[in-house]
Amino acid sequence: MSRPLNVLVLGAAGRMGRMVTAAVRASEGLRAVGGVDLEGAVGEAGLPIFSNLAAAVRETAAQVAIDFTVAAAARVNLPQLVDLGVAPVIGTTGLSESELRQLDGQGKQHGVPLFMAPNFAIGAVLLMRFAAEAAKYFEYAEVIEYHHENKQDAPSGTALRTVEGMLTARGKAFRDTPVDETELLPGARGGTRGFVHVHSVRMPGVVADQDVLLGGPGETLRLAHRSIDRGCFMPGVVLAARRVLGLPPGLTVGLDTLLT
């Protein structure tokens, strides 16, 4: 049997970090060797926590790092991980397309694979796949995404990837609304891409949900995914951690690329 991969958890003392640590510990082929968080932070019982990323990699011989932090921290940590030869699994959102291109180029230069998923829930990935297929047959589409009140970016990465997949499958934009609209409240119709209106909801009690609405003459189709608990992300995170070292150097995006 091959030796388990040494996994470092960034943001290890946070709610997601603790859940990721527990999932890694419970998974065959992975070993949680340490965490990175603010000085004095406490993670899962027995997990050494470091405030310095380079020291954490050196002391733990980490091969893979799982990052569920915030964009500001990821902008500092991810390039450093690649320089150190550690393969990141990225759950943090809010990075720009330019920043992702830089990470992709850096990974290729150093021969390091990176993996990023806008959403690690299997059901959310299937929703994107179904929405792309349905987009070929309907002329109007809207997306409503729901997240907790502390999410910093809007719309979510999942919503953006859903819209991109729908537009790619169609090969053209959706139809615009046929009448001149007046927004009595600015932004009431949401942001648009390819005439898909995207609406973001932020409030307590929500984890990460999404609705895709498609319309045609005399009918609508509603596709929905609900995250009941953050545990729904863990199978996807574990899958990515196991598979990332087998990916080509550079950035691979989307859990669908790992689903056979």
N, C-alpha and C positions, 0 to 999 in steps of 0.2 A: 504493500500500500504506500502511495506517495505521501510525503510529509505535508501536513497542513500549511496553508499560506498564512504568513504573519500579517495581521490586519491592524492598522492604526485607525482610531475613530476620532475625527475632528469634531469639536463641539460635544465632547463625551459627557459633560456634566448636564447638558440640557435634556429636555424631555425626549426629543428624537434621538439624541446621542445615546441615552441610556437604553432606549428600545433597540437601537442598532447593535449596541454591545451585547445585549441579551440574545438577540437573534444570531449574531456571529458565534457566540459561545455555544449555542444549541445546534449549530450546523456542522455537519461532517465536512472535513476538508478545509475548514477555516479555524484560525486561532486568534482571539483578541489579545494583542500583546501590549496595548497601551492606548492612552487617549491624549488629546491635546485640548486644552481649555485655559481659561484665565487662571492666573496664579492663585492657589488656595482652593480651587474648585475640587469637588469630590464627585467621582463617577460611580459606576457600579462597584460593588464590594470587591476589593482585591485588584482592581484595575489601576495600574500606575498612571497618574495624570501628569503631563508635562505642560509647562507654559511656553517652552521654546520648541518649535517644530523640528529644527535640525537636530537638537539633542534627542528628541523623541525618536526620530528615525535611526539615529546612531545607536541609541541604547536598546532599541527593540528589534533592530534588523527588519523593519517593516518592509513588506513587498507591495502591499495594497493599502490605500488610505480611503476611507469613506467619509465624505464631506457633506454634512447637513448643517451648515452654519448660516451665515448671511452673506450677501454679495460683497460687502466691504471686506470681510475676512477672507472670502474665497479669492478675491483679487490678489491678495498677498500670498496666501498659502498655496494655491494651485501651481503657479509658476515655480515656486520653491520646491514643491514635491517633484515636479518633472525634472528639475535640475539635480535632485537627489536620487533620481532613478526609481521613484516610487510611482506606481500606477494609480491614479485617482479614480474613484467612483463618485460621481458628482450628483448630489440631490439638491444642491443650492440653486435657486433661480435668481433672475435679475441681472445676469451678466449680458453685456451687449454682444451683438453679432461680431463686432470688431474684436472684442476680447476673446471670444470663442475662436475666431480665426487665428489669433496670436497663439492661443494654447495649442491649436491643431498644428501650427507650424513648428512650435517649440517641441511638441511631442515627436514629430517626424524627424526633427534635427537630432534629438537625443535618443531616438529609438524607443520611446516610451509610449505605451498605449494609454489613452484616457477614455472613460466612458461617462456619458451624461444622459439622464432621462428626465424630461419634464415631469413625468409621473411614473412611479414604480409600481402602481397597482395594476395587476393583470387585467382587471375589468375595465380600467380606464384606457389601457392600450387597445383592448378589443373594441371599445366604443369608437376610438379614432379610426380603426380599420373599417368598422361598419359605416361610419359617417362618410368616409371617403368613397365607399361603394355606392351609398345612397345618393351622394352628391351628383352622380352622373344622370340622375333621373328627375331631379327637381330644379326649379328655377330660382327659388328664394330660400335663404337660410339665415338663421340667427343662432348665436351661441350665448348661453347664460352660464357663467361659472361662479361658484360659491366657495369662499374660503373664510377662515377665522379672521378675527379683527386685527391680528398682528402681522398679517402678510403684507410685505412692503411693496411688491410690484403688482401692477394691474395693466392689462389682463394677465392671467396666469400663463406660464409656459405651456401648460397642457392645452389651453384654449388656442394659443397662437399656433401650436403644432397641429391641432385639429383643423383649424382653418386652412393652413398651408397644405395639409393632406387632401382636403376637399377640393381646393382649387387646382392642385396638381392632377387629381383624378379626373376633374372636368376638362382640364386643359384650357379653361377660360373663366372669366368672372361670372358670378351669379347676376341675375337681373336686378337693376335698381328699382326702387319703389316708383310706381308710375305717376305719382303726383308730387308737386312741390310741397315739401314739408316745412313746417315752422316749429322749431323747438321752443316751447314756452319756458322751459328750463334748459339752459345750455347743457349739452351732453345727454339729453334724455333718450336719444336713440342709440347711445353707446358709440364706441369706436368702430371704424369700418376697415375692412380689407377685402378687396374684390367684391364689394357690395354685401359682404357678410357683416351684419351688425353684432358686435360683441359687447356683452354687459357683464360687469363685475359686481358681485355682492360680497360685502365684508361684514361679518357679525359674529358674536360669540355663539357657541353651540354647533358650529359647522367645522368639519375637518377639511374636505376637498371634494366638492360635487360638481357635476357638469350636466347641462342639458343641451342637446343639439336639436333644433327645430327646422324642419324642411317643409316647404309648401309648394303645391301645384294646384291646378284647377280642381276645386271641389274636395281637396284632402290635405291633411298635414300628417307628417311623420315625426314623432318625438322619440329621440334616443336619450337615455338617462343613465348616469352612473352615480352611485352614492357610496362614499367612504364612511362606514359606520365607526371605524376605529383606525388609528394610525398603524395598527398591526397589519393592515391590508398591504402596506408598502414593503413589509419585510421579506416576503418571498422573492420579490423582484430585486431587492437590494442584495440578498444573499446570492441570487443567480448571477448578478452582475459582478460581485466580488469574486466568485468562482471562475468566471469566464474572461475577465478583463485582460489578464496576462496573455491570453490566446488571441487577442485582437491585434490588428496591424497598428504600427506606430501612428500617433495622431489621435484625433478626437472622433469617436463613434457616438452618434446621438440616437436615442430612442430604444426603449425596451423591446420593441417589435423586431429589432435586428437580432435579438438573442432568442426569440421564440421560434421554434421549428414547427 
